[in-house]
Amino acid sequence: MLLGNAKIATIDKTSDGDRFSYCMRNNGAVAIKDDMIVWVGDADAIPAEYKDPAKFPYHDLEGRLITPGLIDCHTHVVHGGNRAVEFEMRLEGAGYEEITRAGGGIVSTVTATREADVDQLLKSALPRVDALLAEGVCVIEVKSGYGLDRETELNMLRAARAIEKHRAVRIKTTFLGAHATPAEFKGEPDRYIDEVCIPTLRAAHAEGLVDAVDGFCEGIAFNTDQIARVFDVARELSIPVKLHAEQLSNIGGTKLAASYGALSIDHVEYANEDDAKAMAASGSVAVLLPGAFYTLHETQLPPIEAFRKHGVPMAVATDCNPGTSPLMSILLTMNMSCTFFRLTPEEALVGVTAHAARALGLNDTGQVKAGMRADLAIWDVSHPAELSYRIGFNPLFDRIFGGVSIKS
């Protein structure tokens, strides 16, 4: 197809190569062949080969905006149950211990997830996936981490892989066995890492279920030595790593992940300038998760200025999960990143396109340029800043995934 009479935010490097920007074309066109973008340029310079309507049917977009298809690079969309009752209990004054005694917290999600089979996990995940796709998302990262035993962790990853068979979306799977210590290993996190987490990682890799390995490095989860043991196995298996780090405190997770060349380091509210320097040196992406910041009523802001100063790429994601970020809107996430973290709308859009692709190790998406996959979002807006500006409004006109329009 040939898309014309469009504004295009190609999302490319600035002329000095220092950062990504909108790189707007105000009267542009995009030629697509099969599942690839083959040409992008001004509408008055379309090559003759793409003007043949028999080969490239023309679509007049009437001035609408084209962006890369959006990417949600940190989610937990596969899980059992929900924690709405816990949410209500908190608002009525219940504390963490009371909620835990009532079976709430991560224990409730682990229990519900263990009780579900692959088909049930898939069925419950699809509405969450659909909410993201309806806002122009073309790639979703999905983590395990609510099974905390071998079979349930594998089932979560199997369900995540199966999403692609039911929806027009690209799924990247992440093994998050080092998410929490399950009740049956209470007080024995090292034994859990050695007897469950690492053997399950090897089994998941053998089954072809793992694109990346993650962990939760925090005082309430695992320390740097424990995470390092998991990362050593990932390195042995040639699997890239990423890490939940510095969300609630700073115990050195960011520097650890950077030393392993992590694709991304996520949350990072308590990261400091030295952490930013380490991330810049390793090329790791800072994934900002304003949904969790909002839900937990946090006040510690990520070191945005340090990330800018040292050239750390910043991605933005929903962190969609049942407990700390029950958020299924990438557009609202963009608004939150601007409102809470003071990103610019340009940084927010780059954060859910080019930088989000980098956080997943993808080099064939996140930009509108020849040679990239034809994953695009078409919007009924006049300027890309509108995508972050509006609240509770979805201006998606069409989503093109692999060269196929959802409106066709």
PyMOL commands that set and color helices and strands:
alter all, ss='L'
color gray80, all
select helices_A, chain A and resi 43-45+48-50+84-91+96-101+106-114+118-133+150-166+183-185+189-206+224-236+253-259+273-282+290-295+304-310+330-341+345-351+354-359+386-389
alter helices_A, ss='H'
color red, helices_A
select strands_A, chain A and resi 2-9+12-13+20-21+24-33+36-42+58-60+65-68+70-72+137-143+170-178+212-217+242-245+264-267+285-288+314-316+376-379+396-401+404-405
alter strands_A, ss='S'
color yellow, strands_A
deselect
rebuild
show_as cartoon
